[in-house]
């Protein structure tokens, strides 16, 4: 594995971990009756949306694997084009991770407010 492939691998692992730290959740409300006044109240419960998390992890895994595969260095084509392609691919992977992390963090801050 060359240096560019290792960088893509570690960025992909970092994004994968960050998505695990800020997973998508679903808020459900369940009615229950109060014994004191007989009124129906609602309890809000948050649960992990594992389907969305698994889909996001699969997308990052496929993109990371594709970038690692395409970043094989061809000795005849070692020039500025490879460097530009690598930077664009790395920027796309970082942007994907940033979008997912901000979506999770935004949801978290929305729940705290």
N, C-alpha and C positions, 0 to 999 in steps of 0.2 A: 504494500500500500504506500503510495507516495504522499508527500506533504499535503497537497491540496485535498486528497481524499480523506486524510486524517482530520483536517480542519472541518470539512463538511460533515464527517461522522460525529465529531464532538459538538458541533452546532446543533445537529439533529438530535443528539442525546439530550442536550440542554433544553431544547424546545419541548421534547418529550417529557422531561421531568417537570418543567414549568407548567405544562398542561395538566400534569397530575397534581400539582400543588393548587391550581385554580380550576377544579373540575366544574363542568356544567351541573347545575342543580335544578330541581323542579319543586315549586312550592305548592303543596296541597292543603286544603282546608277541610277539616272534619267537624261536623256538628256534634255537640254533646249537651246534655241537659244539666243545668245547675240544680243541685239538691236544695240549696237555700231558697231561691226565689222561683224555681220552676221554668226559668227562661232558657231558651236555646241559645247557646253561645258557640263560637267557632274557634277551633284551635288550629293554628297554622303550623305545618310540619314541612321541613325541607328535606329532600332526599336526593341522592346522587343519581344523575341521569347517565347511567353507564353506557347506554346505546350511543349517545352523542360522543362521549369520551372515547369509546372504542373506535368510532368512525374517524374522529380527529387523529387519534394515534395511528390508525391505518394510513391516513393521508400523509402524515409526516413520515412514516416509515417508507412508504412508496416513493415519495419525493426524495428523501435522503438516499435511498438505495439507487434511485435513478441517477442522482447527481454523482454519487460515488462511482457508479458504472461508467458514466460518460466522461469523468475526469481522468481517465487513463491517459497517460502522457504518451504521445506518439513522437519519437525522436525526430522525425522529419518535419513535424508541424510545431515545434517548440518556438513560438514567436509571440508577438503581442496579442494576436487574436485569441490564443489560449488564455492569456491573463485576463483579457476583457470578458471572455465567456465565463471564466471562473468567478470573477467579481459580480457579474450579473446574476449568475446562479446562486451565489452566496447571498446576495441582496434579496433575491426572491424568497429564499428559505428563511432569512431573518425577518422579512416582512410578514410572511405567513405566521411565524411564531409570535411576532409582536401583535398581530391582529387577534390571534387566539388568546394571548395573555391579557391584552387590554379588554377583550370582551369578558373574560372571566373576572378580572379585577373590577371592571365597571359594574358587573352584576353584584359583586361582593359589596362594593361601596354603596350601591343602591339599596341593598338589604339593610345595611347599617344605618342609613339615614332615616 
